[in-house]
Structure formats: structure tokens, C-alpha cells
Amino acid sequence: MTSVFEESILRDYNFDKEKINWNFSPTILPVTMGQIEYERSHLLKKLKTRDPLRFKN
């Protein structure tokens, strides 16, 4: 898994890593299955628009 900063480099985004507080601890964020399905659906809609070829796979 890549970090947000690493992904921004791969996508050639102009990402200011100085805005990140690097003194954080990983944590678990509980979410409902309904929230996961909502997020999945939302991201798939964006993918269909932005990269139809990848959406089909």
C-alpha cells in the first residue's frame, strides 16, 4: 500500500508534504458496511468518468 504522498508523486500531483503532521500513529477507524458500500459506489462513479478502460476491468 502506498501513502498519500507516494501516490501523489505517481500521479504527478503538486503535493506539499510539509502540510502533513508526520508524528501520527496508525489507528483503526470503525465504519459500517453501508458506509463502505457508499464509498465504493462513489469511487466507481468517479472511475467510470475519469478512466473508463480501468473501470471495465
PQR file of N, CA, C, O and H, with PARSE charges and radii, in Angstrom:
ATOM      1  N   MET A   1       0.856  -1.178   0.000 -0.4000 1.5000
ATOM      2  CA  MET A   1       0.000   0.000   0.000 -0.0000 2.0000
ATOM      3  C   MET A   1       0.898   1.236   0.000  0.5500 1.7000
ATOM      4  O   MET A   1       1.908   1.304   0.700 -0.5500 1.4000
ATOM      5  N   THR A   2       0.495   2.188  -0.797 -0.4000 1.5000
ATOM      6  CA  THR A   2       1.288   3.412  -0.852 -0.0000 2.0000
ATOM      7  C   THR A   2       0.651   4.493   0.009  0.5500 1.7000
ATOM      8  O   THR A   2      -0.547   4.468   0.292 -0.5500 1.4000
ATOM      9  H   THR A   2      -0.326   2.133  -1.366  0.4000 1.0000
ATOM     10  N   SER A   3       1.460   5.411   0.404 -0.4000 1.5000
ATOM     11  CA  SER A   3       0.949   6.541   1.188 -0.0000 2.0000
ATOM     12  C   SER A   3       0.337   7.579   0.249  0.5500 1.7000
ATOM     13  O   SER A   3       0.535   7.525  -0.965 -0.5500 1.4000
ATOM     14  H   SER A   3       2.433   5.432   0.174  0.4000 1.0000
ATOM     15  N   VAL A   4      -0.386   8.494   0.808 -0.4000 1.5000
ATOM     16  CA  VAL A   4      -0.989   9.571   0.018 -0.0000 2.0000
ATOM     17  C   VAL A   4       0.105  10.342  -0.714  0.5500 1.7000
ATOM     18  O   VAL A   4      -0.038  10.672  -1.892 -0.5500 1.4000
ATOM     19  H   VAL A   4      -0.547   8.538   1.794  0.4000 1.0000
ATOM     20  N   PHE A   5       1.192  10.626  -0.010 -0.4000 1.5000
ATOM     21  CA  PHE A   5       2.281  11.374  -0.645 -0.0000 2.0000
ATOM     22  C   PHE A   5       2.896  10.586  -1.802  0.5500 1.7000
ATOM     23  O   PHE A   5       3.134  11.144  -2.873 -0.5500 1.4000
ATOM     24  H   PHE A   5       1.308  10.359   0.946  0.4000 1.0000
ATOM     25  N   GLU A   6       3.156   9.289  -1.592 -0.4000 1.5000
ATOM     26  CA  GLU A   6       3.736   8.466  -2.657 -0.0000 2.0000
ATOM     27  C   GLU A   6       2.807   8.387  -3.863  0.5500 1.7000
ATOM     28  O   GLU A   6       3.255   8.460  -5.007 -0.5500 1.4000
ATOM     29  H   GLU A   6       2.963   8.836  -0.722  0.4000 1.0000
ATOM     30  N   GLU A   7       1.521   8.239  -3.602 -0.4000 1.5000
ATOM     31  CA  GLU A   7       0.541   8.197  -4.685 -0.0000 2.0000
ATOM     32  C   GLU A   7       0.493   9.519  -5.431  0.5500 1.7000
ATOM     33  O   GLU A   7       0.316   9.532  -6.649 -0.5500 1.4000
ATOM     34  H   GLU A   7       1.157   8.180  -2.672  0.4000 1.0000
ATOM     35  N   SER A   8       0.649  10.633  -4.722 -0.4000 1.5000
ATOM     36  CA  SER A   8       0.628  11.937  -5.388 -0.0000 2.0000
ATOM     37  C   SER A   8       1.799  12.074  -6.356  0.5500 1.7000
ATOM     38  O   SER A   8       1.663  12.684  -7.417 -0.5500 1.4000
ATOM     39  H   SER A   8       0.794  10.622  -3.732  0.4000 1.0000
ATOM     40  N   ILE A   9       2.935  11.515  -5.995 -0.4000 1.5000
ATOM     41  CA  ILE A   9       4.107  11.549  -6.884 -0.0000 2.0000
ATOM     42  C   ILE A   9       3.834  10.714  -8.136  0.5500 1.7000
ATOM     43  O   ILE A   9       4.130  11.141  -9.252 -0.5500 1.4000
ATOM     44  H   ILE A   9       3.045  11.020  -5.133  0.4000 1.0000
ATOM     45  N   LEU A  10       3.261   9.513  -7.940 -0.4000 1.5000
ATOM     46  CA  LEU A  10       2.959   8.639  -9.074 -0.0000 2.0000
ATOM     47  C   LEU A  10       1.989   9.306 -10.052  0.5500 1.7000
ATOM     48  O   LEU A  10       2.063   9.089 -11.262 -0.5500 1.4000
ATOM     49  H   LEU A  10       3.020   9.166  -7.033  0.4000 1.0000
ATOM     50  N   ARG A  11       1.088  10.111  -9.514 -0.4000 1.5000
ATOM     51  CA  ARG A  11       0.084  10.770 -10.359 -0.0000 2.0000
ATOM     52  C   ARG A  11       0.520  12.162 -10.810  0.5500 1.7000
ATOM     53  O   ARG A  11      -0.247  12.882 -11.450 -0.5500 1.4000
ATOM     54  H   ARG A  11       1.028  10.286  -8.531  0.4000 1.0000
ATOM     55  N   ASP A  12       1.743  12.532 -10.476 -0.4000 1.5000
ATOM     56  CA  ASP A  12       2.302  13.830 -10.863 -0.0000 2.0000
ATOM     57  C   ASP A  12       1.503  15.009 -10.300  0.5500 1.7000
ATOM     58  O   ASP A  12       1.315  16.022 -10.973 -0.5500 1.4000
ATOM     59  H   ASP A  12       2.365  11.947  -9.956  0.4000 1.0000
ATOM     60  N   TYR A  13       1.037  14.859  -9.054 -0.4000 1.5000
ATOM     61  CA  TYR A  13       0.329  15.935  -8.373 -0.0000 2.0000
ATOM     62  C   TYR A  13       1.345  16.850  -7.693  0.5500 1.7000
ATOM     63  O   TYR A  13       2.458  16.432  -7.373 -0.5500 1.4000
ATOM     64  H   TYR A  13       1.190  14.035  -8.508  0.4000 1.0000
ATOM     65  N   ASN A  14       0.955  18.077  -7.481 -0.4000 1.5000
ATOM     66  CA  ASN A  14       1.770  19.029  -6.746 -0.0000 2.0000
ATOM     67  C   ASN A  14       1.329  18.970  -5.283  0.5500 1.7000
ATOM     68  O   ASN A  14       0.434  19.710  -4.873 -0.5500 1.4000
ATOM     69  H   ASN A  14       0.051  18.417  -7.741  0.4000 1.0000
ATOM     70  N   PHE A  15       1.949  18.098  -4.505 -0.4000 1.5000
ATOM     71  CA  PHE A  15       1.534  17.805  -3.141 -0.0000 2.0000
ATOM     72  C   PHE A  15       2.565  18.352  -2.168  0.5500 1.7000
ATOM     73  O   PHE A  15       3.750  18.035  -2.278 -0.5500 1.4000
ATOM     74  H   PHE A  15       2.676  17.497  -4.838  0.4000 1.0000
ATOM     75  N   ASP A  16       2.133  19.164  -1.224 -0.4000 1.5000
ATOM     76  CA  ASP A  16       3.038  19.765  -0.247 -0.0000 2.0000
ATOM     77  C   ASP A  16       3.114  18.881   0.996  0.5500 1.7000
ATOM     78  O   ASP A  16       2.246  18.950   1.866 -0.5500 1.4000
ATOM     79  H   ASP A  16       1.171  19.422  -1.134  0.4000 1.0000
ATOM     80  N   LYS A  17       4.162  18.042   1.077 -0.4000 1.5000
ATOM     81  CA  LYS A  17       4.274  17.111   2.207 -0.0000 2.0000
ATOM     82  C   LYS A  17       4.553  17.830   3.530  0.5500 1.7000
ATOM     83  O   LYS A  17       4.467  17.211   4.590 -0.5500 1.4000
ATOM     84  H   LYS A  17       4.867  17.986   0.370  0.4000 1.0000
ATOM     85  N   GLU A  18       4.882  19.113   3.487 -0.4000 1.5000
ATOM     86  CA  GLU A  18       5.099  19.877   4.721 -0.0000 2.0000
ATOM     87  C   GLU A  18       3.783  20.111   5.473  0.5500 1.7000
ATOM     88  O   GLU A  18       3.794  20.446   6.658 -0.5500 1.4000
ATOM     89  H   GLU A  18       4.952  19.616   2.626  0.4000 1.0000
ATOM     90  N   LYS A  19       2.663  19.937   4.791 -0.4000 1.5000
ATOM     91  CA  LYS A  19       1.361  20.133   5.428 -0.0000 2.0000
ATOM     92  C   LYS A  19       0.906  18.900   6.218  0.5500 1.7000
ATOM     93  O   LYS A  19      -0.136  18.933   6.872 -0.5500 1.4000
ATOM     94  H   LYS A  19       2.653  19.665   3.829  0.4000 1.0000
ATOM     95  N   ILE A  20       1.675  17.829   6.158 -0.4000 1.5000
ATOM     96  CA  ILE A  20       1.329  16.599   6.870 -0.0000 2.0000
ATOM     97  C   ILE A  20       2.039  16.562   8.214  0.5500 1.7000
ATOM     98  O   ILE A  20       3.240  16.818   8.299 -0.5500 1.4000
ATOM     99  H   ILE A  20       2.522  17.802   5.627  0.4000 1.0000
ATOM    100  N   ASN A  21       1.298  16.246   9.253 -0.4000 1.5000
ATOM    101  CA  ASN A  21       1.904  16.020  10.562 -0.0000 2.0000
ATOM    102  C   ASN A  21       2.391  14.571  10.573  0.5500 1.7000
ATOM    103  O   ASN A  21       1.590  13.644  10.688 -0.5500 1.4000
ATOM    104  H   ASN A  21       0.322  16.038   9.184  0.4000 1.0000
ATOM    105  N   TRP A  22       3.693  14.381  10.455 -0.4000 1.5000
ATOM    106  CA  TRP A  22       4.266  13.038  10.342 -0.0000 2.0000
ATOM    107  C   TRP A  22       4.377  12.342  11.700  0.5500 1.7000
ATOM    108  O   TRP A  22       4.803  11.188  11.756 -0.5500 1.4000
ATOM    109  H   TRP A  22       4.344  15.134  10.361  0.4000 1.0000
ATOM    110  N   ASN A  23       4.008  13.007  12.787 -0.4000 1.5000
ATOM    111  CA  ASN A  23       4.050  12.407  14.124 -0.0000 2.0000
ATOM    112  C   ASN A  23       2.684  11.817  14.479  0.5500 1.7000
ATOM    113  O   ASN A  23       2.068  12.209  15.470 -0.5500 1.4000
ATOM    114  H   ASN A  23       3.662  13.944  12.741  0.4000 1.0000
ATOM    115  N   PHE A  24       2.230  10.890  13.674 -0.4000 1.5000
ATOM    116  CA  PHE A  24       0.927  10.291  13.923 -0.0000 2.0000
ATOM    117  C   PHE A  24       1.089   8.795  14.177  0.5500 1.7000
ATOM    118  O   PHE A  24       2.122   8.209  13.851 -0.5500 1.4000
ATOM    119  H   PHE A  24       2.731  10.572  12.869  0.4000 1.0000
ATOM    120  N   SER A  25       0.089   8.202  14.745 -0.4000 1.5000
ATOM    121  CA  SER A  25       0.081   6.758  14.986 -0.0000 2.0000
ATOM    122  C   SER A  25      -1.038   6.140  14.169  0.5500 1.7000
ATOM    123  O   SER A  25      -2.153   6.663  14.149 -0.5500 1.4000
ATOM    124  H   SER A  25      -0.750   8.678  15.010  0.4000 1.0000
ATOM    125  N   PRO A  26      -0.755   5.027  13.492 -0.5600 1.5000
ATOM    126  CA  PRO A  26      -1.829   4.331  12.770  0.2800 2.0000
ATOM    127  C   PRO A  26      -2.942   3.941  13.744  0.5500 1.7000
ATOM    128  O   PRO A  26      -2.688   3.615  14.903 -0.5500 1.4000
ATOM    129  N   THR A  27      -4.159   3.982  13.256 -0.4000 1.5000
ATOM    130  CA  THR A  27      -5.291   3.648  14.092 -0.0000 2.0000
ATOM    131  C   THR A  27      -6.351   2.944  13.266  0.5500 1.7000
ATOM    132  O   THR A  27      -6.308   2.977  12.036 -0.5500 1.4000
ATOM    133  H   THR A  27      -4.366   4.247  12.314  0.4000 1.0000
ATOM    134  N   ILE A  28      -7.283   2.322  13.921 -0.4000 1.5000
ATOM    135  CA  ILE A  28      -8.399   1.675  13.245 -0.0000 2.0000
ATOM    136  C   ILE A  28      -9.614   2.585  13.368  0.5500 1.7000
ATOM    137  O   ILE A  28      -9.942   3.070  14.451 -0.5500 1.4000
ATOM    138  H   ILE A  28      -7.318   2.295  14.920  0.4000 1.0000
ATOM    139  N   LEU A  29     -10.263   2.803  12.249 -0.4000 1.5000
ATOM    140  CA  LEU A  29     -11.440   3.659  12.222 -0.0000 2.0000
ATOM    141  C   LEU A  29     -12.651   2.779  11.914  0.5500 1.7000
ATOM    142  O   LEU A  29     -12.797   2.313  10.784 -0.5500 1.4000
ATOM    143  H   LEU A  29      -9.997   2.409  11.370  0.4000 1.0000
ATOM    144  N   PRO A  30     -13.511   2.546  12.889 -0.5600 1.5000
ATOM    145  CA  PRO A  30     -14.661   1.678  12.638  0.2800 2.0000
ATOM    146  C   PRO A  30     -15.675   2.359  11.708  0.5500 1.7000
ATOM    147  O   PRO A  30     -16.009   3.531  11.883 -0.5500 1.4000
ATOM    148  N   VAL A  31     -16.151   1.603  10.722 -0.4000 1.5000
ATOM    149  CA  VAL A  31     -17.174   2.101   9.799 -0.0000 2.0000
ATOM    150  C   VAL A  31     -18.202   1.004   9.549  0.5500 1.7000
ATOM    151  O   VAL A  31     -17.922  -0.179   9.743 -0.5500 1.4000
ATOM    152  H   VAL A  31     -15.880   0.651  10.579  0.4000 1.0000
ATOM    153  N   THR A  32     -19.375   1.400   9.123 -0.4000 1.5000
ATOM    154  CA  THR A  32     -20.427   0.426   8.834 -0.0000 2.0000
ATOM    155  C   THR A  32     -20.270  -0.105   7.408  0.5500 1.7000
ATOM    156  O   THR A  32     -19.603   0.510   6.576 -0.5500 1.4000
ATOM    157  H   THR A  32     -19.603   2.361   8.965  0.4000 1.0000
ATOM    158  N   MET A  33     -20.886  -1.243   7.143 -0.4000 1.5000
ATOM    159  CA  MET A  33     -20.871  -1.789   5.784 -0.0000 2.0000
ATOM    160  C   MET A  33     -21.597  -0.835   4.833  0.5500 1.7000
ATOM    161  O   MET A  33     -21.225  -0.722   3.665 -0.5500 1.4000
ATOM    162  H   MET A  33     -21.427  -1.742   7.819  0.4000 1.0000
ATOM    163  N   GLY A  34     -22.625  -0.155   5.326 -0.4000 1.5000
ATOM    164  CA  GLY A  34     -23.320   0.826   4.500 -0.0000 2.0000
ATOM    165  C   GLY A  34     -22.403   1.948   4.058  0.5500 1.7000
ATOM    166  O   GLY A  34     -22.487   2.398   2.915 -0.5500 1.4000
ATOM    167  H   GLY A  34     -22.928  -0.247   6.274  0.4000 1.0000
ATOM    168  N   GLN A  35     -21.529   2.410   4.938 -0.4000 1.5000
ATOM    169  CA  GLN A  35     -20.582   3.466   4.595 -0.0000 2.0000
ATOM    170  C   GLN A  35     -19.578   2.968   3.572  0.5500 1.7000
ATOM    171  O   GLN A  35     -19.227   3.685   2.635 -0.5500 1.4000
ATOM    172  H   GLN A  35     -21.460   2.045   5.866  0.4000 1.0000
ATOM    173  N   ILE A  36     -19.117   1.737   3.755 -0.4000 1.5000
ATOM    174  CA  ILE A  36     -18.155   1.166   2.802 -0.0000 2.0000
ATOM    175  C   ILE A  36     -18.785   1.062   1.415  0.5500 1.7000
ATOM    176  O   ILE A  36     -18.146   1.409   0.422 -0.5500 1.4000
ATOM    177  H   ILE A  36     -19.402   1.155   4.517  0.4000 1.0000
ATOM    178  N   GLU A  37     -20.022   0.591   1.335 -0.4000 1.5000
ATOM    179  CA  GLU A  37     -20.704   0.469   0.049 -0.0000 2.0000
ATOM    180  C   GLU A  37     -20.930   1.839  -0.586  0.5500 1.7000
ATOM    181  O   GLU A  37     -20.787   1.994  -1.799 -0.5500 1.4000
ATOM    182  H   GLU A  37     -20.541   0.310   2.142  0.4000 1.0000
ATOM    183  N   TYR A  38     -21.281   2.829   0.228 -0.4000 1.5000
ATOM    184  CA  TYR A  38     -21.455   4.188  -0.289 -0.0000 2.0000
ATOM    185  C   TYR A  38     -20.146   4.690  -0.907  0.5500 1.7000
ATOM    186  O   TYR A  38     -20.145   5.217  -2.019 -0.5500 1.4000
ATOM    187  H   TYR A  38     -21.397   2.703   1.213  0.4000 1.0000
ATOM    188  N   GLU A  39     -19.039   4.527  -0.189 -0.4000 1.5000
ATOM    189  CA  GLU A  39     -17.730   4.996  -0.673 -0.0000 2.0000
ATOM    190  C   GLU A  39     -17.328   4.257  -1.942  0.5500 1.7000
ATOM    191  O   GLU A  39     -16.820   4.865  -2.884 -0.5500 1.4000
ATOM    192  H   GLU A  39     -19.040   4.098   0.715  0.4000 1.0000
ATOM    193  N   ARG A  40     -17.554   2.954  -1.969 -0.4000 1.5000
ATOM    194  CA  ARG A  40     -17.222   2.137  -3.137 -0.0000 2.0000
ATOM    195  C   ARG A  40     -18.000   2.629  -4.356  0.5500 1.7000
ATOM    196  O   ARG A  40     -17.427   2.819  -5.429 -0.5500 1.4000
ATOM    197  H   ARG A  40     -17.968   2.460  -1.204  0.4000 1.0000
ATOM    198  N   SER A  41     -19.297   2.833  -4.188 -0.4000 1.5000
ATOM    199  CA  SER A  41     -20.135   3.302  -5.279 -0.0000 2.0000
ATOM    200  C   SER A  41     -19.682   4.677  -5.767  0.5500 1.7000
ATOM    201  O   SER A  41     -19.609   4.924  -6.971 -0.5500 1.4000
ATOM    202  H   SER A  41     -19.762   2.679  -3.316  0.4000 1.0000
ATOM    203  N   HIS A  42     -19.383   5.555  -4.835 -0.4000 1.5000
ATOM    204  CA  HIS A  42     -18.923   6.908  -5.170 -0.0000 2.0000
ATOM    205  C   HIS A  42     -17.624   6.862  -5.971  0.5500 1.7000
ATOM    206  O   HIS A  42     -17.486   7.559  -6.977 -0.5500 1.4000
ATOM    207  H   HIS A  42     -19.442   5.354  -3.858  0.4000 1.0000
ATOM    208  N   LEU A  43     -16.676   6.043  -5.525 -0.4000 1.5000
ATOM    209  CA  LEU A  43     -15.389   5.950  -6.215 -0.0000 2.0000
ATOM    210  C   LEU A  43     -15.534   5.313  -7.592  0.5500 1.7000
ATOM    211  O   LEU A  43     -14.859   5.725  -8.535 -0.5500 1.4000
ATOM    212  H   LEU A  43     -16.789   5.477  -4.709  0.4000 1.0000
ATOM    213  N   LEU A  44     -16.413   4.310  -7.721 -0.4000 1.5000
ATOM    214  CA  LEU A  44     -16.624   3.686  -9.024 -0.0000 2.0000
ATOM    215  C   LEU A  44     -17.236   4.665 -10.027  0.5500 1.7000
ATOM    216  O   LEU A  44     -16.897   4.627 -11.210 -0.5500 1.4000
ATOM    217  H   LEU A  44     -16.962   3.976  -6.955  0.4000 1.0000
ATOM    218  N   LYS A  45     -18.127   5.535  -9.569 -0.4000 1.5000
ATOM    219  CA  LYS A  45     -18.695   6.554 -10.453 -0.0000 2.0000
ATOM    220  C   LYS A  45     -17.598   7.492 -10.960  0.5500 1.7000
ATOM    221  O   LYS A  45     -17.568   7.847 -12.138 -0.5500 1.4000
ATOM    222  H   LYS A  45     -18.402   5.566  -8.608  0.4000 1.0000
ATOM    223  N   LYS A  46     -16.705   7.886 -10.062 -0.4000 1.5000
ATOM    224  CA  LYS A  46     -15.598   8.757 -10.460 -0.0000 2.0000
ATOM    225  C   LYS A  46     -14.674   8.039 -11.437  0.5500 1.7000
ATOM    226  O   LYS A  46     -14.225   8.633 -12.418 -0.5500 1.4000
ATOM    227  H   LYS A  46     -16.730   7.598  -9.104  0.4000 1.0000
ATOM    228  N   LEU A  47     -14.388   6.764 -11.175 -0.4000 1.5000
ATOM    229  CA  LEU A  47     -13.506   5.994 -12.044 -0.0000 2.0000
ATOM    230  C   LEU A  47     -14.108   5.848 -13.436  0.5500 1.7000
ATOM    231  O   LEU A  47     -13.399   5.965 -14.435 -0.5500 1.4000
ATOM    232  H   LEU A  47     -14.753   6.281 -10.378  0.4000 1.0000
ATOM    233  N   LYS A  48     -15.402   5.597 -13.506 -0.4000 1.5000
ATOM    234  CA  LYS A  48     -16.075   5.437 -14.795 -0.0000 2.0000
ATOM    235  C   LYS A  48     -15.896   6.685 -15.655  0.5500 1.7000
ATOM    236  O   LYS A  48     -15.717   6.587 -16.869 -0.5500 1.4000
ATOM    237  H   LYS A  48     -15.978   5.503 -12.694  0.4000 1.0000
ATOM    238  N   THR A  49     -15.943   7.847 -15.030 -0.4000 1.5000
ATOM    239  CA  THR A  49     -15.772   9.109 -15.747 -0.0000 2.0000
ATOM    240  C   THR A  49     -14.312   9.369 -16.099  0.5500 1.7000
ATOM    241  O   THR A  49     -14.000   9.780 -17.217 -0.5500 1.4000
ATOM    242  H   THR A  49     -16.088   7.926 -14.044  0.4000 1.0000
ATOM    243  N   ARG A  50     -13.426   9.131 -15.150 -0.4000 1.5000
ATOM    244  CA  ARG A  50     -12.014   9.510 -15.316 -0.0000 2.0000
ATOM    245  C   ARG A  50     -11.182   8.497 -16.084  0.5500 1.7000
ATOM    246  O   ARG A  50     -10.227   8.866 -16.767 -0.5500 1.4000
ATOM    247  H   ARG A  50     -13.678   8.797 -14.242  0.4000 1.0000
ATOM    248  N   ASP A  51     -11.540   7.208 -15.975 -0.4000 1.5000
ATOM    249  CA  ASP A  51     -10.730   6.173 -16.627 -0.0000 2.0000
ATOM    250  C   ASP A  51     -11.622   4.998 -17.017  0.5500 1.7000
ATOM    251  O   ASP A  51     -11.579   3.951 -16.372 -0.5500 1.4000
ATOM    252  H   ASP A  51     -12.315   6.908 -15.420  0.4000 1.0000
ATOM    253  N   PRO A  52     -12.441   5.161 -18.079 -0.5600 1.5000
ATOM    254  CA  PRO A  52     -13.390   4.126 -18.469  0.2800 2.0000
ATOM    255  C   PRO A  52     -12.754   2.766 -18.741  0.5500 1.7000
ATOM    256  O   PRO A  52     -13.370   1.733 -18.480 -0.5500 1.4000
ATOM    257  N   LEU A  53     -11.535   2.757 -19.258 -0.4000 1.5000
ATOM    258  CA  LEU A  53     -10.859   1.473 -19.527 -0.0000 2.0000
ATOM    259  C   LEU A  53     -10.592   0.709 -18.244  0.5500 1.7000
ATOM    260  O   LEU A  53     -10.850  -0.492 -18.166 -0.5500 1.4000
ATOM    261  H   LEU A  53     -11.034   3.597 -19.469  0.4000 1.0000
ATOM    262  N   ARG A  54     -10.084   1.392 -17.251 -0.4000 1.5000
ATOM    263  CA  ARG A  54      -9.816   0.746 -15.960 -0.0000 2.0000
ATOM    264  C   ARG A  54     -11.138   0.335 -15.274  0.5500 1.7000
ATOM    265  O   ARG A  54     -11.201  -0.686 -14.589 -0.5500 1.4000
ATOM    266  H   ARG A  54      -9.875   2.368 -17.314  0.4000 1.0000
ATOM    267  N   PHE A  55     -12.167   1.134 -15.469 -0.4000 1.5000
ATOM    268  CA  PHE A  55     -13.473   0.826 -14.889 -0.0000 2.0000
ATOM    269  C   PHE A  55     -14.000  -0.511 -15.414  0.5500 1.7000
ATOM    270  O   PHE A  55     -14.579  -1.288 -14.655 -0.5500 1.4000
ATOM    271  H   PHE A  55     -12.116   1.963 -16.026  0.4000 1.0000
ATOM    272  N   LYS A  56     -13.806  -0.780 -16.687 -0.4000 1.5000
ATOM    273  CA  LYS A  56     -14.292  -2.024 -17.293 -0.0000 2.0000
ATOM    274  C   LYS A  56     -13.571  -3.247 -16.744  0.5500 1.7000
ATOM    275  O   LYS A  56     -14.141  -4.338 -16.726 -0.5500 1.4000
ATOM    276  H   LYS A  56     -13.335  -0.149 -17.303  0.4000 1.0000
ATOM    277  N   ASN A  57     -12.341  -3.088 -16.299 -0.4000 1.5000
ATOM    278  CA  ASN A  57     -11.578  -4.220 -15.770 -0.0000 2.0000
ATOM    279  C   ASN A  57     -11.952  -4.397 -14.337  0.5500 1.7000
ATOM    280  O   ASN A  57     -11.437  -5.295 -13.671 -0.5500 1.4000
ATOM    281  H   ASN A  57     -11.878  -2.202 -16.314  0.4000 1.0000
TER
END
